[in-house]
Amino acid sequence: MRLYKNARGQAVIEAALVLILVFAILFAAADFGKIFMRAQRMSTISREAALQGFHDCRPGVIMEIPGYTPAMCLAGIQDTSLTIGNYLIPNFSSNGDIILSMYGFDEAGQFTQLGTAGGSGTHATRFDAAKVPTDIGSYIVISEVFYDNTDLTAIEQLLSIVLDKLKNLYQATIV
């Protein structure tokens, strides 16, 4: 009889331990989903900024406006993209950054930077122009979006120990 009474108490303790584990996994999945959603939104911001820069800042269009440079055009797109970033991602204005760059071939046929916008000093471009193949079109636009996850929940901090890339998110698009 004594064994039966002890087994009942043991079952309650086992159930409590299992429930704690189940809830921890559930909250970890929710937090991971939140981080994944943030990365997807960064990808959208990067893609749309690069496409807009490629369309609106192309050298033929820029040359028609006296005194207007690719850097000025990219700066306007970067401002718009930052506004969208603030709408899509909480704390993007304080934790995020967008760098837009345009590269093309100059008169001598050298691949060079035509203009850039963004970069707060905390983040620098990761793009290496030397790695671009020479058979591209006349120009390319690169959009890089950075976000530092500083407001992590306790479970996100545990996840970031395993997945170090969760702390500093980065998305780039080349068009």
N, C-alpha and C positions, 0 to 999 in steps of 0.2 A: 504494500500500500504506500509506503513512503516514496518509493521510486515514482509512482504515478503523480504524486503531488509535486515533486521536484521537476518532473518533465513538463508540467503545465507552466510553471514559472520560467523554465528554460525556453519554451516556445514563445512566450511574450518577449523575452530579451532578444531572441533570434529575429523575431518579426520587427522589433524596433531597429535592430542593426541593419536589416535588409531594407527597411523603409528609408533610413538615412542614406544608404547607398543609392537607392533608386531615385530619391529626390536630388542628390548631388549630380547624378548622371543627367537627370531631366534639366536642371538648371544649367549645367555645362553645355548641353545641346542648345538651349535657348541662347546662351551667351555667344556660343560659336556661330549660331545663325545670325545674330546681330552683327558680329564682326564680318561675316561673309557678305551680308547685305551692304555694309559700309564699303567693302572692297568693290562690290558690283557697282555701287553708285559712283565711286571714284573712277572706275573704268568708263562709265557713261560720260562723266565730266571730261575725262581725257579725250575720249573719242570725238565728242561733239566739238570741243575746243580745237582739236587738230583739223577736223573737217571744215569748220568755219574759217580757220586761219588759211587753209589751203584754197578755199573758194574766194574769200574776201580780200586776202592779202597777196594774191598772185602778182608777180612783177608787172605784167601788162596793165593791170588795173591800177596799181600803185603809181606808176609813172604818169598817168593821166592827171593826177592831182599834184600841182606844184608844191614842193616842200613837204610832201607826205611820204614818210618812209615806212618800210616793212615793220620796223620796231614800234612806230606809233600805232599802226594797224593792230599788231599783236598785243600791244598794251590795252587797247580797247576791248579786245576779245578776252584778255586775261581778267579784266575788271568784271566783265559780264559773267565769266566762268566762276569767279570768286563769289559773286552774288548767288549764283545757282548752287555752288558748293555749300554756302551758308544755309540755304533752304533745304538741301538734301541731307546734309551731315551735321549733327549737333557739334558745336564748338569748332567748326571748320575755320572760321576766321582767326581763331587763336592757335589752333593746332595744325592747320593745313597750309599748303602752298601750291601754286601752279606756276610752272615755267614753260613758256612757249618759245620755240626757236625756229627760225627759217634758215635753211641752207640751200645753196644753189651754186651754179657754175658762173664764175666771173668771165670777163672778156678774154683772159688768158687761158680759159679752160680749166681753172683750178676750182676745186670744190671748197667753198668758203661760207662762213656765216653771214647771212644777209641782214639779220635782225634778231633781237631777243627781247623778251619781256618777262618780268617776274623774278622770283628768287629773293628771299628775304635776308639772305646771309646765312640762315640756318641750313638751308638746302642748296646744293649746287647740282647742276645738270650731270646726269650720269651718261649722257650720250657721247659717243666717241665717233667723230666725223671720219676718222681714218678707216673705220670698219664698213663704211657705206660702199656698196658696189658702184662702179663707174657707169653702169648701163641704166641708171635711173633716168627719170625725166629731167626737166630743166631745174626743178626745185622740189624740196620736201619741207614739210612742217612737222615738228616734233612737239607733242604736248606731254609734259610730265606732271603728275599729281602726287604730292606727298601728304601724308597724314600721320601725326604722332599720337598714338593712343596713350594719353596720360590719365584719363579718367576710367581706368579699368576696374571692374568689380573684382571681388575676391576670387571668384571662379575664373574670370578672365585672366587674372594674374597667374593663377595656377596653370591655365592653358598656355600662357605665354612662356612659361618655363620650358614646356615641351616644344612649343611652336614659337620660336624666337621672332619670326616674321610678323607676329600679331602686334607687336609694339610699334613698329614703324612700317606703315603700309606705303606701297609705291606702285603706281600704274603709269605706263607710258604707251603712247600711240604715235606711230609714224605714218604719215599720209603723203 
